[in-house]
Amino acid sequence: MSAPTQRLGLNRRHFLQLSALGLGVGMMATLAGCGGTAGREPLDTVGKVDFRNPLHVPPLAKSELKDGRRVFDLVTQAGQSEIVAGGKADTWGVNGAFLGPTLRVRRGEQIRLNVSNELDEATSLHWHGVRLPAAADGGPHQMVEPGKTWSPSWTIDQTAATLWYHPHPHGQTERHLYKGIGGMFIIDDDEEGALDLPRNYGVDDIPVIVQDKTFSEKGQIVETGRSGVGMLGSTVLVNGTAAPMLDVVAEHTRLRLLNASSARSYNFGFSDDRKFTMIASDGGLLGAPVALSRIMLTPGERAEIIVAVVPGETVTLRSFAQDLGVAESRTADAGAQDLLDILQLKAAATLSPSTPIPAQLASMDYPDPALAGAMRMFQLGDNVINNKSMDMDRIDLSVKAGATEAWAVLNAHNQPHNFHIHDVQFQILTLNEQPPPPELAGWKDTVYAPPGVTIRLLMKFGKDADPMMPYMYHCHLLWHEDMGMMGQFLVVDA
């Protein structure tokens, strides 16, 4: 599959940007398409998955109110899980052997999360997409040692959204997530609650946590070699279920799609190419619903979609080939040519009726670009950002609490990368000076960065200042992050 010329082409403006950032001629040649040869054959599971296992729906995490706070008790632990035929796998999880419960909170609530570590090595839990104080972020500076408990606390102050949590130890994030730690983190608010949308969790409102893994003949999870993007598994799981099947009981079902894979991107659609309706992206509801037949999610990204079915029919959620904008010789190694059956939806003979999807969803209160000042530039290279590898003792930049900023991200490397910023949701202003498509027009915290494409982002930082504790920005293809493709920033008092 060839990448579009306009996405790979280096015009004079791009050349000057790259030169100013210190990119060498050899790297420019690579970006222009001089990649290596593909090392793997495309994977095709279409029609080959025996959808026999009922989809596991993660339970809602238990909580209790203490001193005005909603308190959750979470335990990272090891266990065994029978995921595929052949035997039990050694896995990690939260409050169980594999993955974790769904955290559900409301805007305005004060919460405390007691994270106890029963593993034999240190780990962390990062609250991906959440606005919170830096000391509560759960990144590599908030490691929880074996036998210890970490108890961050903050007030939920953001719109309703599908977020998630996962480990974030420096240099080990890919491995810890691959072993099974992770789960959804859902925020509710009054604006979303006033809309007539599917919201019966586990019935017509379904978490869809998509991950790929490789298993041995004895059912063990195997840590494989890495292609240019990281580990690409041969088996796709949804909520930890292999060959998953969902009994659909309503005319409209809300699927909260989460790409929780460490390296693989998915181009979601349905086996009959039916349209579906996207209602939310990473940071919450869109301004209006968007009719789509495909939605691409790179690692860490989310999308809420509503799919309509008729009684008795069966349809499969599938991942189709993707245009990642890389040289043709690299598409196979990136998994971009893979065709994957993900989840079978089987409609009941009688379905609960659903009302039409609202024509308007949320008010989009974007920051004023005039307040942003000078734009910051971030060049993504070979496991580096702005030619620097991650250093836990180095602060790369400081921003003022409450400030509006514009950041420009340029992937100057002929590999897929994306860009995730902790603590904020951003608006995509332009991709190569063009407005984003409707599916990228909402609040985002993670964005795909094709080679040679400049992405301009606008964001407003929170008011939680901390002159000592940083947040992270990084590529969310976790092998790249672990190898050093990450930086740190402080939010400081104005």
C-alpha positions as CSV (number, residue, x, y, z in Angstrom):
1,M,0.0,0.0,0.0
2,S,1.6,3.2,-1.1
3,A,1.6,6.3,1.0
4,P,0.1,9.4,-0.5
5,T,2.7,11.6,-2.1
6,Q,1.5,14.7,-0.3
7,R,2.1,13.1,3.1
8,L,5.6,12.0,2.4
9,G,6.8,14.9,0.3
10,L,9.3,17.3,1.7
11,N,8.6,20.9,0.6
12,R,10.9,23.8,1.2
13,R,9.1,24.8,4.4
14,H,9.5,21.3,5.9
15,F,13.2,21.3,4.8
16,L,13.8,24.5,6.6
17,Q,12.0,23.3,9.7
18,L,14.1,20.1,9.8
19,S,17.3,21.9,9.1
20,A,16.6,24.4,11.9
21,L,16.1,21.5,14.3
22,G,19.4,19.9,13.4
23,L,18.1,17.0,11.3
24,G,20.9,15.5,9.1
25,V,20.8,14.9,5.4
26,G,20.7,11.1,6.0
27,M,17.6,11.4,8.1
28,M,16.0,13.5,5.4
29,A,16.7,10.9,2.9
30,T,15.1,8.3,5.1
31,L,12.0,10.5,5.5
32,A,11.8,10.9,1.8
33,G,11.2,7.2,1.5
34,C,14.6,5.4,1.5
35,G,13.5,2.8,4.1
36,G,14.6,-0.8,4.6
37,T,12.9,-3.9,3.4
38,A,9.9,-5.4,5.2
39,G,10.7,-8.2,7.6
40,R,7.2,-9.8,8.3
41,E,4.3,-11.0,6.2
42,P,1.0,-9.3,6.6
43,L,-1.4,-11.0,9.0
44,D,-5.0,-11.9,7.8
45,T,-7.5,-13.3,10.3
46,V,-10.6,-12.4,8.4
47,G,-13.1,-15.4,8.5
48,K,-10.6,-17.4,10.6
49,V,-11.6,-16.4,14.1
50,D,-14.1,-18.8,15.8
51,F,-16.0,-16.3,17.9
52,R,-17.0,-18.6,20.7
53,N,-16.2,-16.8,23.9
54,P,-18.7,-14.3,25.5
55,L,-17.0,-10.9,25.8
56,H,-15.9,-10.2,29.3
57,V,-17.1,-6.8,30.5
58,P,-14.8,-5.5,33.2
59,P,-16.7,-4.8,36.4
60,L,-17.1,-1.3,37.8
61,A,-14.6,-0.8,40.5
62,K,-16.0,-0.7,44.0
63,S,-15.7,2.5,46.0
64,E,-16.9,4.1,49.2
65,L,-17.3,7.7,50.4
66,K,-14.9,8.7,53.2
67,D,-14.6,12.3,54.5
68,G,-16.2,13.7,51.3
69,R,-13.9,11.7,49.0
70,R,-14.8,8.7,46.7
71,V,-12.1,6.1,47.6
72,F,-11.0,3.2,45.4
73,D,-8.7,0.4,46.5
74,L,-6.6,-1.0,43.7
75,V,-4.0,-3.8,43.9
76,T,-1.5,-4.6,41.2
77,Q,-0.9,-8.3,41.4
78,A,0.3,-11.4,39.5
79,G,-1.9,-14.4,38.6
80,Q,-2.7,-16.9,36.0
81,S,-5.3,-16.5,33.2
82,E,-6.7,-19.0,30.7
83,I,-6.9,-16.8,27.6
84,V,-6.3,-19.2,24.7
85,A,-6.3,-23.0,24.4
86,G,-3.2,-24.8,25.6
87,G,-2.9,-23.7,29.2
88,K,-2.8,-20.8,31.6
89,A,-0.7,-17.7,31.1
90,D,1.2,-15.9,33.8
91,T,-0.4,-12.5,33.8
92,W,-0.5,-9.3,35.8
93,G,-3.6,-7.3,36.6
94,V,-5.4,-4.9,38.9
95,N,-7.7,-6.4,41.5
96,G,-7.4,-9.6,39.6
97,A,-5.2,-11.7,37.5
98,F,-5.6,-9.8,34.2
99,L,-6.5,-6.2,33.3
100,G,-8.5,-4.3,35.9
101,P,-11.9,-2.9,36.8
102,T,-13.5,0.1,35.2
103,L,-13.1,3.3,37.4
104,R,-16.2,5.5,37.1
105,V,-16.4,9.0,38.6
106,R,-18.3,12.2,38.2
107,R,-17.1,15.7,37.4
108,G,-16.7,17.7,40.6
109,E,-16.0,14.6,42.8
110,Q,-13.0,14.4,45.1
111,I,-11.4,11.0,44.7
112,R,-8.5,9.1,46.3
113,L,-7.0,6.0,44.7
114,N,-5.1,3.6,47.1
115,V,-2.7,1.8,44.8
116,S,-1.0,-1.2,46.5
117,N,1.7,-3.2,44.7
118,E,1.8,-6.9,45.3
119,L,4.1,-7.6,42.4
120,D,7.7,-8.5,43.0
121,E,8.9,-5.4,41.2
122,A,8.0,-1.7,41.2
123,T,5.4,-0.4,38.9
124,S,3.1,2.6,38.6
125,L,-0.5,3.5,37.5
126,H,-0.8,6.5,35.2
127,W,-4.3,8.0,34.6
128,H,-4.1,8.6,30.9
129,G,-6.1,11.7,29.8
130,V,-6.9,12.9,33.3
131,R,-6.3,16.5,34.4
132,L,-4.7,16.3,37.8
133,P,-1.7,17.5,39.9
134,A,1.7,16.3,38.7
135,A,2.3,14.4,41.9
136,A,-0.8,12.3,41.2
137,D,-0.1,11.6,37.6
138,G,1.3,8.1,38.0
139,G,4.2,8.5,35.7
140,P,7.8,7.3,36.1
141,H,8.3,9.6,39.1
142,Q,5.5,7.9,41.1
143,M,6.7,4.4,41.2
144,V,5.1,2.0,43.8
145,E,7.6,-0.4,45.3
146,P,6.6,-4.0,46.1
147,G,4.6,-4.1,49.3
148,K,4.0,-0.3,49.3
149,T,0.8,1.8,48.8
150,W,0.5,5.1,46.9
151,S,-2.6,7.2,47.5
152,P,-3.0,10.1,45.1
153,S,-6.0,12.4,45.6
154,W,-7.5,15.1,43.4
155,T,-10.8,16.7,42.3
156,I,-12.3,15.6,38.9
157,D,-12.4,18.8,36.8
158,Q,-13.0,17.9,33.2
159,T,-15.8,16.9,30.8
160,A,-17.3,13.4,30.5
161,A,-14.9,11.2,28.7
162,T,-13.6,7.6,28.1
163,L,-10.0,7.6,29.6
164,W,-7.9,4.8,30.9
165,Y,-5.1,3.8,33.2
166,H,-1.9,1.8,32.6
167,P,1.6,1.4,34.0
168,H,4.3,3.9,33.2
169,P,7.7,2.8,34.6
170,H,10.6,4.4,32.8
171,G,12.0,1.9,30.3
172,Q,9.5,-0.8,31.2
173,T,6.1,0.5,30.2
174,E,5.6,-1.7,27.2
175,R,6.4,-4.9,29.2
176,H,4.2,-4.0,32.1
177,L,1.2,-3.2,29.9
178,Y,1.8,-6.3,27.8
179,K,1.7,-8.5,30.9
180,G,-1.8,-7.2,31.6
181,I,-2.0,-4.1,33.8
182,G,-4.6,-1.6,32.6
183,G,-8.3,-0.6,32.6
184,M,-10.8,2.1,31.7
185,F,-11.4,5.3,33.6
186,I,-14.8,6.8,32.7
187,I,-15.9,10.3,33.7
188,D,-19.6,11.4,33.8
189,D,-21.0,14.9,33.9
190,D,-24.4,16.6,33.7
191,E,-24.0,17.7,30.0
192,E,-23.4,14.2,28.8
193,G,-26.0,12.8,31.2
194,A,-28.7,15.0,29.7
195,L,-28.3,13.5,26.3
196,D,-30.4,10.5,25.1
197,L,-27.5,8.1,24.5
198,P,-27.0,4.5,25.4
199,R,-25.5,4.5,28.9
200,N,-26.4,1.1,30.6
201,Y,-22.9,-0.1,31.3
202,G,-22.4,-3.7,30.1
203,V,-25.7,-3.8,28.3
204,D,-25.8,-1.1,25.6
205,D,-22.7,0.8,26.7
206,I,-19.7,-1.5,26.2
207,P,-16.0,-1.0,27.0
208,V,-13.9,-2.4,24.1
209,I,-10.3,-2.6,25.2
210,V,-8.4,-3.9,22.2
211,Q,-4.9,-5.4,22.6
212,D,-2.7,-7.8,20.5
213,K,-0.5,-10.5,22.1
214,T,1.4,-13.5,21.0
215,F,0.8,-16.9,22.7
216,S,2.9,-20.1,22.9
217,E,1.3,-23.5,22.2
218,K,1.0,-23.8,26.0
219,G,-1.1,-20.7,26.3
220,Q,1.7,-18.5,27.7
221,I,2.0,-14.8,26.7
222,V,5.2,-14.5,24.7
223,E,7.3,-11.4,24.6
224,T,8.4,-11.3,20.9
225,G,11.0,-9.5,19.0
226,R,10.2,-6.0,17.9
227,S,9.6,-4.6,14.5
228,G,10.2,-0.9,14.0
229,V,7.1,0.0,16.0
230,G,7.5,-2.6,18.8
231,M,5.8,-5.9,19.5
232,L,3.0,-6.9,17.1
233,G,0.9,-9.8,18.5
234,S,-0.8,-12.5,16.4
235,T,-3.9,-12.7,18.6
236,V,-6.3,-9.9,19.2
237,L,-8.0,-9.7,22.6
238,V,-11.0,-7.5,23.6
239,N,-11.2,-6.9,27.4
240,G,-8.8,-9.9,27.8
241,T,-11.1,-12.2,25.8
242,A,-9.8,-14.1,22.8
243,A,-12.3,-14.8,19.9
244,P,-14.9,-12.6,21.6
245,M,-18.6,-12.5,20.9
246,L,-21.0,-9.8,22.1
247,D,-24.8,-10.5,22.4
248,V,-26.4,-7.2,21.3
249,V,-29.7,-6.4,23.0
250,A,-30.5,-2.9,21.8
251,E,-31.0,-1.2,18.4
252,H,-28.2,1.2,19.3
253,T,-25.1,0.0,21.1
254,R,-22.3,2.4,22.3
255,L,-18.9,1.0,21.9
256,R,-16.1,2.7,23.9
257,L,-13.1,1.8,21.7
258,L,-9.7,1.9,23.3
259,N,-6.5,1.0,21.5
260,A,-4.6,-0.4,24.5
261,S,-2.0,-2.1,22.3
262,S,1.6,-1.1,22.8
263,A,2.5,-0.7,19.1
264,R,-0.3,-1.7,16.8
265,S,-2.7,0.8,15.1
266,Y,-6.2,-0.3,14.2
267,N,-8.5,1.0,11.4
268,F,-11.8,0.0,12.8
269,G,-14.9,-0.7,10.7
270,F,-17.4,-3.4,10.2
271,S,-17.4,-6.5,8.0
272,D,-20.3,-5.2,5.8
273,D,-18.9,-1.7,5.6
274,R,-21.9,-0.3,7.4
275,K,-21.8,3.3,8.7
276,F,-21.5,3.9,12.4
277,T,-21.8,7.2,14.4
278,M,-18.8,8.6,16.2
279,I,-19.9,10.7,19.2
280,A,-16.7,11.2,21.2
281,S,-12.9,11.1,21.0
282,D,-10.1,11.0,23.6
283,G,-11.3,13.9,25.7
284,G,-15.0,13.6,25.5
285,L,-18.0,14.3,23.3
286,L,-17.7,15.9,19.8
287,G,-19.7,19.0,19.0
288,A,-21.9,16.9,16.7
289,P,-22.1,13.2,15.7
290,V,-20.0,12.1,12.7
291,A,-21.0,9.3,10.3
292,L,-18.1,7.1,9.4
293,S,-17.2,3.7,8.0
294,R,-13.6,3.7,9.4
295,I,-11.9,5.2,12.4
296,M,-8.1,4.7,12.9
297,L,-6.8,4.6,16.4
298,T,-3.1,4.5,17.2
299,P,-1.9,3.3,20.6
300,G,-3.5,5.2,23.5
301,E,-6.3,6.8,21.4
302,R,-10.0,6.3,22.1
303,A,-13.3,6.8,20.2
304,E,-16.9,6.3,21.3
305,I,-19.1,5.0,18.5
306,I,-22.7,4.0,18.2
307,V,-23.6,1.0,15.9
308,A,-27.1,0.3,14.8
309,V,-28.3,-3.4,14.3
310,V,-31.5,-5.1,13.3
311,P,-32.9,-8.2,15.1
312,G,-31.1,-11.5,14.4
313,E,-28.2,-10.2,12.4
314,T,-24.5,-10.8,12.9
315,V,-21.7,-8.4,12.1
316,T,-18.0,-8.3,12.9
317,L,-15.9,-5.4,14.1
318,R,-12.8,-5.5,12.0
319,S,-9.5,-3.7,11.6
320,F,-8.7,-2.9,8.0
321,A,-5.4,-1.9,6.3
322,Q,-4.2,1.6,7.2
323,D,-2.4,4.4,5.5
324,L,0.2,5.4,8.1
325,G,2.1,7.6,5.7
326,V,5.3,5.6,5.8
327,A,7.3,4.3,2.9
328,E,5.7,1.2,1.2
329,S,8.6,-1.0,2.3
330,R,7.8,-0.3,6.0
331,T,4.0,-0.8,6.0
332,A,4.2,-4.6,6.7
333,D,6.6,-4.1,9.6
334,A,4.3,-1.5,11.0
335,G,1.3,-3.9,10.8
336,A,-0.5,-1.5,8.4
337,Q,-1.3,-4.3,5.9
338,D,-2.9,-6.6,8.5
339,L,-6.6,-7.5,8.3
340,L,-7.9,-8.5,11.7
341,D,-11.3,-9.7,12.9
342,I,-11.8,-8.1,16.3
343,L,-15.3,-8.7,17.8
344,Q,-18.4,-10.4,16.6
345,L,-21.7,-8.6,17.4
346,K,-24.7,-10.9,17.4
347,A,-28.1,-9.2,17.6
348,A,-30.9,-10.8,19.6
349,A,-34.2,-11.7,17.9
350,T,-35.9,-8.8,19.9
351,L,-34.1,-5.6,20.5
352,S,-34.7,-2.7,22.9
353,P,-35.8,0.3,21.0
354,S,-33.4,3.3,20.7
355,T,-34.1,6.9,20.1
356,P,-32.3,8.9,17.3
357,I,-28.8,10.1,18.1
358,P,-28.9,13.8,19.2
359,A,-27.9,16.2,16.4
360,Q,-25.9,18.3,18.8
361,L,-23.7,16.7,21.5
362,A,-21.4,19.1,23.4
363,S,-20.4,22.7,23.5
364,M,-16.8,22.9,22.5
365,D,-15.2,25.6,24.6
366,Y,-11.8,25.8,22.9
367,P,-9.0,28.1,24.0
368,D,-8.4,31.4,22.2
369,P,-5.4,31.0,19.8
370,A,-4.6,34.7,20.3
371,L,-3.5,33.9,23.9
372,A,-1.0,31.2,22.9
373,G,2.1,33.3,22.1
374,A,5.0,31.8,20.3
375,M,4.6,28.2,19.1
376,R,6.8,25.5,20.5
377,M,8.2,23.0,18.1
378,F,8.7,19.3,18.7
379,Q,10.6,17.1,16.2
380,L,10.1,13.4,16.6
381,G,13.1,11.4,15.5
382,D,14.6,7.9,16.0
383,N,13.6,7.4,19.7
384,V,14.3,11.0,20.5
385,I,12.3,14.3,20.7
386,N,14.1,17.4,19.6
387,N,17.3,15.3,19.3
388,K,17.2,14.5,23.0
389,S,16.7,11.1,24.6
390,M,14.6,11.0,27.8
391,D,16.5,11.9,31.0
392,M,14.7,11.6,34.3
393,D,16.8,14.4,35.8
394,R,16.3,16.8,32.9
395,I,13.4,19.2,32.6
396,D,12.8,20.1,29.0
397,L,10.4,23.0,29.3
398,S,8.2,24.9,31.8
399,V,4.7,26.3,31.1
400,K,2.7,28.7,33.3
401,A,-0.3,27.4,35.2
402,G,-3.5,28.3,33.4
403,A,-1.6,29.3,30.2
404,T,-2.8,28.7,26.7
405,E,-0.1,27.3,24.4
406,A,0.4,26.2,20.8
407,W,2.6,23.3,20.0
408,A,3.7,22.1,16.6
409,V,4.7,18.4,16.2
410,L,6.7,17.1,13.2
411,N,7.6,13.5,12.7
412,A,11.0,13.7,11.0
413,H,11.5,9.9,10.9
414,N,10.2,7.3,8.5
415,Q,8.5,5.3,11.2
416,P,5.0,5.6,12.7
417,H,4.9,7.8,15.8
418,N,2.2,9.5,17.8
419,F,2.3,12.2,20.4
420,H,0.7,12.1,23.9
421,I,0.7,14.9,26.4
422,H,0.0,14.3,30.1
423,D,-2.5,16.6,32.0
424,V,-4.1,18.3,29.1
425,Q,-6.6,17.7,26.3
426,F,-5.8,19.6,23.1
427,Q,-7.5,20.9,20.0
428,I,-5.9,20.0,16.7
429,L,-5.6,23.3,14.8
430,T,-4.1,22.0,11.5
431,L,-2.5,19.1,9.8
432,N,0.0,20.4,7.2
433,E,-1.9,23.7,7.4
434,Q,-5.3,22.1,6.7
435,P,-8.2,21.8,9.2
436,P,-8.5,18.3,10.8
437,P,-11.2,16.0,9.6
438,P,-14.4,15.8,11.7
439,E,-13.2,12.7,13.6
440,L,-10.2,14.6,14.8
441,A,-11.9,17.9,15.6
442,G,-12.8,17.1,19.2
443,W,-10.7,17.0,22.4
444,K,-7.6,14.9,22.1
445,D,-4.7,13.8,24.2
446,T,-3.0,11.5,21.7
447,V,-2.6,12.2,18.0
448,Y,-1.0,10.2,15.2
449,A,2.0,11.9,13.6
450,P,2.6,10.7,10.0
451,P,6.1,11.3,8.6
452,G,6.6,14.7,7.2
453,V,3.3,16.1,8.5
454,T,3.3,19.2,10.8
455,I,0.5,19.0,13.4
456,R,-0.4,22.2,15.3
457,L,-2.0,21.8,18.7
458,L,-3.7,24.3,21.0
459,M,-4.2,23.6,24.7
460,K,-4.9,25.3,28.0
461,F,-3.0,24.0,31.0
462,G,-4.5,23.5,34.4
463,K,-3.8,25.6,37.5
464,D,-2.0,22.9,39.5
465,A,1.5,24.3,39.7
466,D,4.4,22.2,41.0
467,P,8.0,23.5,40.5
468,M,9.5,20.1,41.3
469,M,7.4,17.4,39.8
470,P,7.1,17.1,36.0
471,Y,4.5,15.7,33.6
472,M,5.5,13.8,30.4
473,Y,5.0,14.1,26.7
474,H,6.0,11.1,24.5
475,C,5.3,8.8,21.7
476,H,2.7,6.3,22.8
477,L,4.2,3.5,20.7
478,L,5.6,2.2,24.0
479,W,8.8,0.6,22.6
480,H,9.7,4.0,21.3
481,E,8.9,5.6,24.7
482,D,10.9,3.0,26.6
483,M,13.9,3.6,24.3
484,G,13.9,7.3,25.1
485,M,11.2,9.1,23.0
486,M,9.9,11.1,25.9
487,G,10.4,14.5,27.5
488,Q,9.3,16.3,30.7
489,F,7.7,19.6,31.5
490,L,6.8,21.5,34.6
491,V,3.7,23.6,35.2
492,V,4.8,26.5,37.3
493,D,3.1,29.6,38.9
494,A,2.8,32.5,36.6
